[in-house]
Amino acid sequence: MKKIFSITNDFVNTRLDRWFRRNICEIPQSLIEKNIRKGNIKVNNIKKKSSYKLRNNDEVILYNINFSPNKHKKITKKYLATKDDLSKSSSIFIENNENFVVINKPPGISVQAGTKSRKNILDILRSTKEFEDCSPYTVHRIDKETTGVLIVAKNRKYAQLFTSLFRIRKIHKTYLGIALGEIQEKKGTLKNDLFYYEGKKKITTSAITHYTVLDKNNNYSLLKLSPETGRKHQIRKQLLIYGHPILGDSKYRISKNHQFKKNTLMLHSYKINFLIAGNKYSFIAEPPSAFKKILKEKYLKIY
């Protein structure tokens, strides 16, 4: 049995193995490699490596491929946006053009669906008029409880572009955070080795965050934070190590005594800057009213 697939603009520069997983079936890399070696997967009737970057109008030809998804694999249904979700979504857009949007993400919503939360930004965006003729592509993430600037691409080309810019650190993000305690140094840089586990294997990565104290008192410090690296939960982990965790952080805190009664994470993605084809882009997301309210309650000001 022979099947032919013509490559469209959305998949130009996509690796052959990634295209296969997205369009045919989620199977192990070893099985993809085996079928490439056997000649069951070809491009323009020629054997190509799994890393081959597809070009416009390439033809991927599959011979005797009859994979079906693992019947034991749990299938996650897309979240269906409610009328309330859509009515609120109209106010979150900061930028909307033919290639990407920039939104001010509200608290309590994940960027993508996960095992613990079905409601997510991407599925809500699919139902908005801004994505009527396209699909949302995630290019970076911010934590569920973190608010603020989030870029979402409208096509694969820009998704790949933004992913590359993040990887080479050409996209610069600025956060606002309320930390517990008075931080003495006006400016500084946090440098730490953070770790996580892949199965039983411990993976260590370096993390760098620059900070400026905007205001402070005996109990709290308002910080401007500029992460140089992009590790998971980087700012929250580093400030805990430093002894000044983010107010309202229920995960990275010193003790239960420091748990914020409202359990609201006081971390906001405030600004993002990048350059595309010589054009400078800069977007700012105003902190939510809850963040401003806590600033007032804690006698802190943004200068």
C-alpha positions in Angstrom: 0.0 0.0 0.0 1.4 3.4 -1.0 0.4 6.8 0.3 1.7 10.2 -0.9 1.6 13.4 1.1 2.5 16.8 -0.4 4.2 19.2 2.0 2.6 22.6 2.5 4.0 25.9 3.8 3.0 25.0 7.4 5.5 22.2 7.5 8.4 23.7 5.5 11.7 23.3 7.6 10.0 20.7 9.8 12.1 17.5 10.5 10.8 14.4 8.7 10.4 12.5 12.0 8.4 15.3 13.6 6.2 15.6 10.5 5.5 11.9 10.8 4.5 12.1 14.4 2.3 15.0 13.9 0.5 13.8 10.7 0.7 10.0 10.8 1.1 8.5 14.2 2.9 9.0 17.6 5.5 6.1 17.5 8.9 5.7 19.1 11.9 7.3 17.2 13.4 3.8 16.8 10.4 2.6 14.8 10.6 5.7 12.6 14.3 5.1 12.0 13.7 1.4 11.2 11.1 2.2 8.6 13.3 4.8 7.0 16.1 2.2 6.7 13.7 -0.3 5.1 12.6 2.3 2.6 9.1 2.5 3.9 9.4 6.2 4.4 10.8 8.3 1.6 10.9 11.9 0.4 10.5 12.4 -3.4 11.0 8.7 -3.7 14.5 9.0 -2.1 15.6 7.8 1.3 16.2 10.7 3.7 17.5 10.9 7.2 14.9 11.5 10.0 16.5 14.9 10.5 15.8 15.9 6.9 14.1 19.4 6.8 11.1 19.2 4.5 10.8 21.7 1.7 7.7 23.2 0.0 6.1 20.7 -2.4 8.2 17.8 -1.2 6.3 14.5 -1.4 6.5 12.1 1.5 5.8 8.6 0.3 4.8 5.9 2.7 5.0 2.2 1.7 3.0 -0.4 3.8 2.6 1.9 6.7 -0.4 1.0 8.7 0.3 2.3 12.2 -2.6 3.1 14.6 -2.3 5.0 17.9 -1.7 2.9 21.0 -5.1 1.7 22.1 -4.0 2.1 25.7 -2.9 5.7 25.2 -5.1 8.1 27.0 -6.6 10.6 24.5 -7.0 14.1 25.8 -10.1 15.9 24.5 -9.8 19.5 23.6 -11.2 22.0 26.0 -14.4 23.7 24.7 -14.3 27.4 25.4 -17.5 28.7 27.2 -19.3 31.9 26.4 -17.7 33.4 29.5 -14.2 32.4 28.3 -14.8 34.0 24.9 -16.3 37.2 26.3 -13.3 37.6 28.6 -10.8 36.8 25.8 -11.6 39.9 23.9 -9.8 42.0 26.5 -6.5 40.0 26.7 -5.1 40.8 23.2 -2.2 43.2 23.2 -1.1 42.6 19.6 -2.9 40.8 16.7 -1.4 40.4 13.3 -1.3 37.8 10.5 1.6 35.9 12.0 1.2 36.0 15.8 -0.7 37.5 18.8 0.6 38.8 22.1 -1.8 38.3 25.0 -2.0 39.3 28.7 -2.6 35.9 30.2 -4.9 35.8 33.2 -4.1 33.8 36.3 -5.2 30.2 36.9 -5.2 29.1 33.2 -2.5 26.8 31.8 -1.0 27.6 28.4 -1.6 24.0 27.3 -3.9 21.2 28.5 -2.3 18.8 31.1 -3.2 15.9 33.3 -4.3 18.2 36.1 -6.1 20.9 34.0 -8.1 20.7 30.8 -8.9 24.5 30.6 -6.1 26.1 28.7 -5.2 29.2 26.6 -4.6 27.4 23.3 -8.0 25.8 23.2 -9.7 29.0 24.1 -7.8 30.9 21.4 -9.0 28.3 18.8 -12.5 29.5 19.3 -11.8 33.3 19.0 -12.3 35.4 15.9 -8.6 36.2 16.0 -7.9 32.5 15.1 -10.8 32.0 12.8 -8.7 31.0 9.8 -5.6 29.6 11.6 -4.4 27.5 14.5 -2.5 28.7 17.6 1.0 27.4 18.1 2.8 27.6 21.4 6.3 29.1 21.3 6.9 29.5 25.1 5.1 29.0 28.3 4.5 30.8 31.6 3.2 29.1 34.7 -0.5 28.5 35.3 -0.7 31.1 38.1 1.7 33.6 36.5 0.0 36.4 34.6 1.2 38.6 31.7 2.8 38.6 28.3 2.5 35.5 26.2 3.3 35.1 22.5 1.2 32.7 20.4 2.1 32.0 16.7 -0.5 31.7 14.0 1.5 29.5 11.6 4.3 27.0 11.8 6.8 29.3 10.1 6.6 31.9 12.9 6.3 29.2 15.6 9.7 27.9 14.4 11.1 31.4 14.2 10.1 32.3 17.8 11.3 28.9 19.1 14.7 29.7 17.5 14.8 33.2 18.9 14.1 31.9 22.4 16.7 29.2 22.0 19.5 31.7 21.1 18.3 34.1 23.7 17.2 36.9 21.4 13.9 37.4 23.1 14.1 39.4 26.3 11.5 39.1 29.0 10.9 41.3 32.1 8.9 40.2 35.1 7.5 42.0 38.1 7.5 40.0 41.4 6.7 40.7 45.0 9.2 38.8 47.2 9.0 38.1 50.9 11.5 40.0 53.0 13.6 43.1 52.5 16.3 42.6 49.8 19.2 44.8 50.7 21.1 45.0 47.4 19.5 47.5 44.9 20.6 45.3 41.9 22.1 41.9 41.5 22.3 38.7 39.5 21.2 35.3 40.7 23.3 32.4 39.4 22.3 28.9 40.5 22.5 25.3 39.4 18.9 24.0 39.2 18.0 20.3 38.8 15.2 18.1 37.8 14.7 14.4 37.1 14.1 12.4 34.0 13.0 9.1 35.5 15.8 8.4 38.0 18.4 10.5 36.2 19.2 13.8 37.8 19.6 16.7 35.2 21.4 19.8 36.3 21.1 23.2 34.4 22.5 26.6 35.1 20.1 29.5 35.7 20.8 33.2 35.5 18.4 36.0 36.5 19.1 39.7 36.8 17.1 41.8 39.3 16.5 45.3 40.4 14.6 46.3 43.6 11.9 48.8 42.6 10.6 49.3 46.1 10.9 47.6 49.5 10.0 47.7 53.2 10.8 45.5 56.2 8.6 42.7 55.0 8.4 42.8 51.2 10.4 43.7 48.1 9.0 44.6 44.7 11.4 43.3 42.0 12.0 43.8 38.3 13.4 40.4 37.1 15.1 39.7 33.8 15.9 36.0 33.2 18.9 35.4 31.0 18.2 31.7 30.8 14.8 30.0 30.5 14.6 27.1 33.0 11.3 25.8 34.3 10.1 27.7 37.4 13.5 29.5 37.2 12.6 32.8 39.0 10.5 31.0 41.7 13.2 28.5 42.4 16.1 31.0 42.5 14.3 33.4 44.8 13.6 30.6 47.2 17.2 29.6 47.2 18.1 33.3 47.8 15.7 33.2 50.8 13.1 35.6 49.4 10.4 33.4 47.7 7.6 35.0 45.7 4.6 36.0 47.7 1.7 33.5 47.2 3.9 30.7 45.9 2.4 27.5 47.3 5.1 25.3 45.9 8.4 27.1 46.3 8.2 28.6 49.8 10.2 28.5 53.0 7.4 27.1 55.3 3.7 26.9 55.6 3.9 30.0 57.8 4.8 32.0 54.7 1.9 30.8 52.6 0.0 33.7 51.3 -3.6 33.6 52.6 -5.0 34.3 49.1 -2.7 31.7 47.5 -2.2 34.0 44.6 1.2 34.0 42.9 2.6 37.6 42.8 4.6 37.1 39.6 3.7 38.9 36.4 5.3 38.7 33.0 5.4 42.5 32.3 7.4 43.1 29.1 8.9 41.3 26.1 11.3 42.6 23.5 12.6 41.0 20.3 13.8 41.8 16.7 12.5 40.2 13.5 13.9 41.2 10.1 15.3 44.4 11.5 12.0 45.4 13.1 11.9 46.0 16.8 9.0 44.7 18.8 8.2 45.6 22.4 5.0 44.7 24.3 3.9 45.5 27.8 1.1 43.8 29.8 -0.4 45.8 32.6 -0.4 43.8 35.9 -3.9 42.5 36.9 -6.0 44.4 39.5 -5.2 41.8 42.1 -1.5 42.4 41.7 -2.0 46.2 42.1 -4.2 45.7 45.1 -1.6 43.6 46.9 1.0 46.3 46.1 -1.2 48.9 47.8 -1.9 46.6 50.7 1.9 45.9 51.2 2.8 49.6 50.8 4.8 49.1 47.6 4.9 51.3 44.5 6.0 50.7 40.9 8.3 53.7 39.9 
